[in-house]
Amino acid sequence: MPHNNLGAAALSTTAMQSGITAMREQTNYAGKRLGLRPRYLVVPPELEWTSMVVTKSAGVPGSPNNDINPMLGYVTR
């Protein structure tokens, strides 16, 4: 059962949530969920500032209604 890179979305809270969900839903060869939780976010230098906004902002970046950012502190950058 291959676990390839399934996404190529621009870095954002929504893209991270989709990636985390895909990771959490990975199964082993018996079909049992592995329950993996990402710990680190590794980005190239050109995405360093974007990654700080996505992982350290209290509110969802760009949200007009002050929604909380569920990615706040979720991973270590």
N, C-alpha and C positions, 0 to 999 in steps of 0.2 A: 504494500500500500504506500505509494509515494506521497511525500509531504512537501510538495514543491511550493515555490513562491506563487501564490494564487492572485496577488493583487499588485497593482501598479498605480494606485491613486496618490495624489499629492498629499503631503503630510498635513493632517488636520485632526481635530478631535474625532470627527466622524470616521475618517479613514482608520485611525487607531482603534476605535471601537469595533469596526468591522474585522480588522486584523486579529484583535484579541478574541473576538467571538469565534473566528475560524480556528484559531489556535486551541481554544478551550474545547471545541467540538471534534478535534482530531481523535481518531480511534486507533487501537492496535489491530493486529491481524485477526483477532477474535471478535472485533466489533465493539470492544469495550472502550469507553471514553477514557482518555489519558488524564484529563483534568489539568493540563499544563497552564501555568500562569506566567506570562512574560515578566521578567525582572528588569531587563535593561532595554534601552532604546539607543541603538547605535546609528548615528547619522554622519554624513560627510560634512566637512567644514562649512559648505555653503548652506546647509540646513540647520546649523547650530542655533541661530536666533529663533527660527521658526519652532524648533523643538523646545526651546525654553518657553515660548509663548504657549504652546500646546500643553506642556506638562506642568507649568508653574503658575498659570493664570487661575485666579479664583473663579472667574466667570468664563463662559464659553467664548473664545475669541470671535469677535464680529457679531455676537448675538445682541439684538436690539432690546431684549427683555431681561437682561441680567440673569440668565439661566446659570446654575452652578456648573462648573467644569468637572465632570466625572473623571477626567484624566489627571487632575491635580494630584501630584504625588504618587500616581499609580506605578510608574517605573522610575528607575534611576537613569539619568541621561549621561 
